[in-house]
Amino acid sequence: MIALIDYKAGNLTSVKKALAAIGAGVFVPEAPDDLAEAGGIIVPGVGHFGATRALDETWVGAILGRLGEGRPLLGICLGMQWLYEGSDEAPDCPGLGLLSGRCYRLGGAQTDADSRIKVPHVGWNSLAIDGEASIVDQVATGSQVYFTHSYVAPVTGDTVAVTEHGERFAAIVQRGYVAGVQFHPEKSGDVGLRILRNFVELVG
């Protein structure tokens, strides 16, 4: 069973439906102790990085405890950004810190008035697979997925796919049993379902 974490930062319904479509069992834990029953964990999310404050020390401890037992973790959109050390969107709010680096606003120093790109970035973009990892098994370079976000994660050694919207940024990351996607696989058709299947297979 996969635990889908609800920290009031997005609608879980579409993620549940996508997991059901690929035959994965899913439950929404009401308390950190409920994660003891999870074979894998998904942290979804949309909106402001500050929303991750709801994942307090007890939740963090439970999630890290399951990871220590070899149970995989997938972050989606805001959930992926939470895997890093933090984000400029909420500088005083720490991330989980499993991946090195900080998230930053798309467009960098450009002002909204003279920006050459639209922020937030909303719509379909292609993936450039930039590494080998189980989360991108059978996902081809050029595959289209659906994004909606204003902040991005840096391209690091953990990046296995990038996309570009004015600049290159991490679209898919994986380090061992920890993976993240900046886009919404539950809204990305067959490619998104393939990525969710890859995570479920990592769960075993």
Buried (B, 14 or more C-beta within 10 A) or exposed (E): EBBBBBBEBBEBEBBBEBBEEEEBEBEEBEEBEEBEEBBBBBBBBBBBBEBBEEBEEEBBEBBBEBBEEEBBBBBBBBBBBBBBBBBEBBEEBBBBEBBEBBBBBBBEEBEEEEEEEEBEBEEEBBBBBBBEBBBBEEBEEEBBBBBBBBBBBBBEEBBBBBBEBBEBBBBBBBBBBBBBBBBBBBBBBEBBBBBBBBBBEBBE
